[in-house]
Amino acid sequence: MKVITLGEIMLRLSTPGFQRFTQAQSFDVVFGGGEANVAVSLSNYGLESYFVTKLPTHEIGQSAVNHLRRYGVSDRFIVRGGDRVGIYFLETGASQRGSKVVYDRAHAAVTTLSPDELDFDALLDGTKWFHWTGITPALGETPRRTLVELCKAAKAAGVTISCDLNYRKKLWTVQEAQATMQPLMEYVDVCIANEEDAEKSLGMKAGTTDVEAAHLDEEAYFRLAHKLKAEYDFQTVAITLRESFSASRNGWSAMMLDDAECSTPYRSQRYDIHLIDRVGGGDSFAGGLIAGLLTKDDTRQALEFAVAASCLKQTIPGDFNLASKAEVESLVAGSGSGRVER
């Protein structure tokens, strides 16, 4: 099954271990970014995965392309041009010290990606699913216009469209986000969010939930799912539920509202995670959910697959989820002891 994602892939420079930026004498290098992370997950689960972006022709741009190829993602629709690859710096937190991200992504090649650089007919030919996140329209007017045109074309072609709201306060204001994201929801079939995304991007709050205090008001999330579905006529609403006990330990689960099953939201298994790298956790959930909705027998199985996949990702360094389908399904089945496999 052919699936496509549209967005930015960046060079990630991480401090070794748990060093602070001011300590670091070197950085660990990988590539990552919201929609690219999802594309890798989908390829990893055996789907025909295409990532749409724009990258320079120089060696750093080629390195990003090679990184995607390494994990089976097709570069057929990657436009080449522009001057630079966006960069983000990561300082991984521990215990009570949170992680920090510093962006250096202004004027990245993807910000010049225009609709006339893409062959929409070829891109959508045989495509079953199109995924994007709230990061892409935050990058500027040109990629925003490209996203809108691709959403229109995908909707006309009968492609299922999913969106992870993914609000980033370092890219735009709440007012800018809502003015852009709210109209875009008319194209979305499957909405993926957490409590901050829903509030900042769409103006809908999850009751009395306080994630930083590790307190989840489940009924408030259920009401939020119903409000989102009623307001935007989504086919499916999936909300990730993170309990942040510290930078090293989180509770992790999700809930979903889907007409295909019932009118009452249902919640997944809950995992207590010792975090290695939480960056890309939400993207790995989105990738798992898309794969699950395309291949599993029912939507409850899809949700459990997505939560288990994202649980495993947060134990893996880097942006990409490199847990295999078999490992995810093993965790869903209850094999979560972490014993050595011999």
Secondary structure, DSSP 8 states (H G I E B T S, - for coil): -EEEEE---EEEEE-STT--TTT-SS-EEEEE-HHHHHHHHHHHTT-EEEEEEEE-SSHHHHHHHHHHHHTT-B-TTEEE-SS---EEEEE--BTTB--EEEEE-TT-GGGG--GGGS-HHHHHTTEEEEEEETTGGGG-HHHHHHHHHHHHHHHHTT-EEEEE----TTT--HHHHHHHHHHHGGG-SEEEE-HHHHHHHHS---TT-BGGGTB--HHHHHHHHHHHHHHH--SEEEEEEEEESSSSEEEEEEEEEETTTEEEEEE---EEEE-S--TTHHHHHHHHHHHHHHHSSSHHHHHHHHHHHHHHHTTSSSSS----HHHHHHHHTT--S-----
